[in-house]
Amino acid sequence: MKAELKREDEKHARARRLVVPAPTPEASAMSEAVTARIKRNIGLLAGCQALLLCNGVTLIAVNGLAGAKLAPTPTLATLTVTGYVIGTALMALPASWFMKRHGRRAGFIAGALLGILGGITCATAVAINSFWLLCLGTLCAGSYNAFGQQYRFAAADMAPTDWKSKAISWTLAGGIVGGFIGPWAGKITRDLWAVEFAATYASLSAFAVVALLIASRLRVPEMVDAGQQDSGRPLAEIARQPAFMVAVLAAALGYGTMNLLMAATPLAMDICGLPFGDAAFVLQWHVLGMYGPSFVTGSLIKRFGMLNILAAGVLLMAACIGLALSGVTLMHFWWALFLLGVGWNFLYIGGTTLLTETYTSAERAKVQGSNDFTVFGVQAVSSLAAGALVLGGGWHTLNLYAIPVVLLIAFAVLALKRHRGRPPPA
């Protein structure tokens, strides 16, 4: 009898544990309000991302050509592209620390102001035929990009854990707008004023002004809770995590490979006798490949796993190189750059999502800043190498140099996959 009563009591206890109280109307309303606020902020961040890409893609479309026109030697033609990337790398850590101290919105406004200054400086440079002033202007524009790289992290910070990848994806999806408007703006403004490219660079300031207005309406969480003094683990300890290593490697080398091929494309197409309009067309579809999948990349990560998506990104980059080596017609460039864009999307979003698993809120600023410093440091090297390789060895040689880099990413992803598949130590 006692045993039966005991079993009955246990049954009722289990039933009570399974009962979840229904949410009150007040709690439901609060939850809806929070969700609406998150979606609004992600929408604004996506708008800022769109304008950032309008700025960046326009620069990519004309920087190599303007640099080749003004450079004292042909091998320095892509130094203007490198200046943009160096500006991003040098400002990556300061931008992160600035936002930690003053907040995300203040940081995004400061970045937009740098973008306005960069556009004005570049326009002045081409007006007075100053190559080094043009490099300085692109350095300033790159500093704006460093602040803009935090858009994706701001989206991840405010999103629940189970849809961080979606928040990152939706924010980066704003880049689709930049993919179309940037090359189009470069094409219609190239000869709009008496001095070639002057109106193009001036348009960069206009994009940054609109970004500033949008950023002023953001209401995003602070990077560190008020009164929090703990800085978390040392960066060296965080960096020893296998997931951190692969996240940074996938993002940095994936971005570097993409930038190497993208930066050289306008020059390579010009050498092959293809008109500037074709280069703008290829870049448009390249950026569409970069940001178009963002609408589904987060869902794909959730369904197939982060490491499988990273592996898919590697395969797409390998396919890009194969196509680039097979010919130099317009369609060869189009297909290669489109696949390159999709591959970058999988590596960059996958790497960013993986990175968010490696730090606490107290460690956020230094990890995010260090990641972007590494990513854009690699980009700076690839940008500088692009001009020398494509002008010195040709498009074919450039792509051959990309092969071992892609193989290294593949090895890192497979190593982490094998590591995670091992049973935990007893």
N, C-alpha and C positions, 0 to 999 in steps of 0.2 A: 504494500500500500504506500509506504513511504517513498519507495523507488518510483512508483507511478506519479505521486505528487511532485517529486523532484523533477521528473521528466517534463511534467506539465508546466511547472514554474520556468524551466529552461526554455520551453517552447514560447511561452508568453514574453519572456525576456528578449528572445531573439526577435519576436514580432515588434516589440517596442523599439528595438534598435533600428529596425528597418523602416519605421515610420518617420517620414520627413515632414516637418510642419509646413503647411502651405504658406507661401509668401504673402505678407500683408499687402494691401493696395499701396501703402506708403513705400514699402520696400521695392515693389515692382516699378512704381513711378520713378524712384531714385535710380534703379538699375537702368531703365530706359533713358533717363536723362544722362547718365554716365556714358552709355553706349553712343547716344547721339553726339555728345561732346567729343568722344574719341573719334567717331567717324568724321565730324566736322574738321577736327584738327588734322586728321590724315588727308582729307581733301585739300586743305590749305597747304600742307607739306608737299602733296603731289603737284600742286600749282607752282610752288617754289622750285621743285625739282624740274618741272617743265621749262621754266624760265632759265634755270641754271644750265640746262642742256641746250636751250636756244643759244645761250652765250658760248658754251663750250664747243658745240658742233660748228657754229659759225666761225669760230677761231680756227678749228681744225681744217675747215674747208679753204681758208685763205692764208693761214699762217705760213705754210710751206712755200706757197707761191710768192707771197710778199717778202718772205725771208730770202728766197732765191733771187729776187729782184734787187734787194738792198744789201745782201751779205757781201763782205769783202772777198770771200772765197766760197766756192760751191759747197764744200763739205760742211759749212756752217749754216746752210739753208734751213735746216730744221731746228736750229738753236732757238728760234722763236717758239716752236712747239715745246722744246725742252724747258724754256723759261717758264712756260705755263705750268708744267708738271713740277718743276723745282719749287715754284711758288706754293703749290699745293703741299708738297712734302715738308718744306720749311715751316709752314704755318699749321700743319696738322696738329702737333702737340700744343702750341700756343692757343689755337682755336678751341681745343677741348678744355684746356685749363681756364680759358676766358669764360666759357659757358658754365663751368663748374662754379666759378666765382660770381658771375653776373646773370646766369640763366640762359636758357636756350634762345628765347626771343631776342634778347639783347645781342647775342652772338650772331643770329641770322641777320639782324639789321646791320650790324657792323660789317658782316661779310658783303652785303649788298652795296654798302657805301664803298668798299674796296673795288667792287665790280664796276661801279660808276666811274671811279677814278681810273681804273685800268682801261676802260673804253676810250676815255678822253685822251689818255696818254698815248695809246696806240694810234688814234686818229691824228694826233699832233705829229707823231713820229713819221708816218708815211707822208704827211704834208711837207715836212722839212727834210725828207730822205735820210733819216737817222736810223740805222740798223740797231744800234745799241739802245736807243730810246725805245724802239719797238720791243726789244727783249725785256726792258724794264717794265713796259706796259703789260706784256704778257705775264711777267712775274707777279704783278699786282692782280691781274685777272685770275691767276692761279691761287692767290691767297683767298679770293672770294670763293673759289671752288673748294678750298679746304674747309671753310665754314659750311658750305653746302653739302659736303659729304656727311655731315652730322644729321641731315634730314632723316635718313633711314634709321639711325640710332634713336632719334627722338620718337619716331613711330613705334619702334620696338619697345622703348621704355614705357610707353603708355598703354600698350596692348597686353591682354591676358597672356599667360604663358603658352596656352594651346594654339594661339594664332599670331604669334610673333612673326613667323615667316610670311604670313599673309599681309600683315601690316607693312613689313619691309617691301614686299612685292608690290603692293598697291601704291606705295609712295614712289617707288622707282618707276612704276608704270607711267607716271607723269612725263617721263623722258620721251615717250612716243611723240608728244607735241613738239618737243625740241628737235626730234629727229626729222620732222618734216619742215618746220619753220626755219631751223638753222640754215640748212643748205639753200633753201628758197631765198631767205634773206640775203645770204652771201651772193647769190646769183643776181638778184635784182638791184642790189646796192653797190655791186663791184664798180660800175662806171657811172653811178648816179651823180657824183660830184666830179669836179674837174680832175682831182687827184684820185687815181685808182686805189680802191680799198678804203679810202678815208671815210666814206659814208657807211661802209660795212662795219668798221670799228666803232663809229659813233653809235650804230644801232645797239652795240653791246651795252652801252650806258642806259639806253632806253629799256632794254630787257631788265637790267638790274634795278631801275627805278620802280618798275611794276612789282618785282620780287620784294623790294623793300616795303611797299604798301601792303602786300599780302602778309609778309612776316609780322608786321605790326599788329595784325589781328589774331595771331596765334595765342593760344592759352595751353601751354604744354607744361608737364611737371618739371620741377627743378631736378638737376642731376643728382643732388645729394640732399637728404632730408635736413631740415633746419637743426642745428646743434650737433650734427654728426661730425665727430672728430676722427674716428677710426679710418685709416687709409687702406686697411686690408693687408693682404699679403704683399711681399716685395714682387716687383714685376718679373724678376728672374725666376722666382718660384712658380708664378703663374705660367710663364713661358715654357716651363718644362713639361706641361701637360701635353700629351699626344694630340688631343683635340685642338688645342691652341696652335700647335705647330702646323697642323694640316690646314686649319682655318686661314691662317695668315699666308701660308704657302700657296694655297689654291687661289686666294684673292690677289696676292701680289704677283705671282707668276702668270696667272690667268689674265690679269689686267695688263701686265707688262707685254705679254705676247700679243694681246689684242691691240695695244697701243703701237707696238712695233710695226705691225702690218697696216693698221689704219693710218698712222702718221705718214707712212711712205706711199700710200695709195694715190693721192693726188699727183705726186711727183712721178710715180711709176706710170700712171695713165697718161700724163703729159709727155713723158719720154716715148711711150708707145703710140703717140700721135692722136690720142683720144681727146676730144674737146672738154673744156671745163664743165659744161653742162652735163656731160656723162659722169664726170667725177662727182658732181653734186648729187646726181641721181643715185649713184652707187652708195654714197655716204648716207643718203636718206634711208635707203633700205637696210643699210648696215645698222643704223641707229634703231630702226624699227625692229630688227632682229635682236638688238640689245635690250630693248625695253618692252616690246610687244608681248613676249611670253610672261612678263611680270604678273599679268592678270591670273595666270594659272600656276606659276612656279611654286608659290606657297602651298597650293593644294597638291601639286605633284610631290613635293617634299614630304607632306603629311601622309600621302598614300604609298609612295615607293621607298621612302627613306632618304635621308639627307646624303648619305654616301653614294647611293645609286644615282642620284641627280648630279653629284659632283663627277662621277664616272661618265655619265652621259655628256657633260660639258667637255670633258677631255676628248671623247670620241668625236664630237662635233668640231673641235679645233683641229684635230687630226685630219678630218675630212676637208676642212677649209684649206689646209696646207696642200693636200693632195690635188685639189682643184686648181689652186694657184700655180702649182708646178706643171699643170697639164696644158696651159695656154694663157694668152694675154688679150683675148677678145673682151668686149664689153660684158658679155654674159659670164665669162670666166671670173672677171672681177666681181660682178654682181653676186653670183652664187657663193663665191669664196667669202666675201665680206658679210653676206647675210648669215651664213653658217657660223662665221667668226663671232658675230653679234649674239646669236643664240647660245653658243658655247660659253661666251663671257657671262651671259645672264645666269646660267646654271651655276657657274663657278663662283660668281660674285655674291649672289643671293644665298647660295648654299654655304659659302664660306662665312658670310656675315651672320647667318643664323647659327652656324656651328660656334662662332666666336661668342655669341651671347650666352652659351652654356658654360663658359670658362671663367666667369668673373661674378663677383657680388656687386651690389649697388655702390659700395664704398670704393670698389676698384674700377668702376666704370670709366672714369675720365682717362686714367693712365692707360688702360687697355685699349680703349677705342682710339685714343690719340696715337699710341704706339703702332697699332695696326695700320692706321692711315698713313703714318710716316713711312712705314715699311713699304706699303703698297705704292705710294707715289714716289718714293725713292727709287724703286725698281722701274717705275714708269719713266722717271727722268733719264735713267740710263738707256732705256729702250728708245726713247724719243731722239736722243743724241745719236744713238747708233743707227737709227732708221735712215737718216740722211746720208751718212757715210756709206752704209751698205748698199742702198739702192742706187746711189750715184757712182759708187766705186765698183760694185760687183753686179748690180742689176737686181731685178725683182726675184729671179730664180734663186740667186745666192741668199738673199734676205730670208726667203722661206725655208731654205735648208738650215739656217741658223736657228730657226724657231723649233725644229723637230726635237732636239734634246731637252728643251725646256718643257715641252708638252709631255715628253716621256717621264720627266722628273715629277710632274704633278700626278701623273698616273700611278707612279710608284708610291708616292706619299698617301694617296687615297686608298690604294690596295693595302698598304701597311696598316693604316688605321682600321680598315674593315677587318683585317685579320686579327688585330689587337682586340677589337671589341667582340670578336667572335670567340675569344678564349674564355674558358670558365674562370671565375674569380679564384684567387689563391685560397687554400683551405686555412 
